[in-house]
């Protein structure tokens, strides 16, 4: 109980950072979506121009995984906080 309360207090302080992280991550998904469509349709206007660009745009997809974990953890923490009130 005490550990959960301390975690929720810490999470409350860090919420802005995590929300900003989630927002930036989802905004970065927009160019990734176009790159992925270009790659799938084999048009070649965005994808396969330079391997570094492909690596960065592919890496954006991997950033989404922690974003999902953070969003779910935030939701659970807020539900627990409301139960306590």
N, C-alpha and C positions, 0 to 999 in steps of 0.2 A: 504494500500500500504506500509506504513512504517513498519507495523507489519510483513507483509510478507517478506519484505526485511531483517528485523532483524532475522526472523526465518531462512531464507535462508543462511544468514551469519553464524548463529549458527550451522546450519546443515552442512555447508561446513567444519567447524572446527571438527565436531564430526563424519564425514564420515568414517574415518579410523576405529574407534571403532566399528561402526555399520557393516561395511563390514567384519571385523574380527569376530564379533558375528555371522553374517550370515554364514561365512565359517565354523566356529567351529560347529554350529548347524547342518549344512548339512553333515559334516564329522561324527558327532555323529549319524546321521541317518543310517549309514552303519551297525553298530552292531544291531541297532533297527530293521532293515529290516530282518536280519538273525533270530533274536529272534522272530519276528512276523511270519515269515515263519515256524519256528519250532513250534510255538504255534498253528498255523493254521493246519499244517500237523500232529500235535500230535506226533512228534518224541520224544521229551523230552530230547534232548541232551543239549539244552541251556535254554529252558523255564521250569518253575516249579521245578527248582533245589533249589532255595532259594527265599523266598518272597521279600527280600530286592533287589535282582538282578532284579526280575520282576518289582518291583516298580520303580527302576531307569530306566530300559529300557522302561517302559511305560511312565515315566515322560519325556523322551527324545522327545516323540511324542508331548507332550504338549508345549515344548519349541519351536516347529516349528511354532506355531501360531503367537507369536510376531515376529519371523523372517520373515514371510510372510508380516505382517503389515509393518515392517521396510523396506523391499524391495520395496513394493508398494509406500510407502511414499517417499523413495529416488528417485524413478523413477519420481513421480509427481514433487518433488522439482527441479530435474534437468531439467525437461521440462519447468517449470515456469522460471527457471533461463535463459534458452536459449531464451525464448520469450522476456525477459527483455533486452537481449544483442543486 
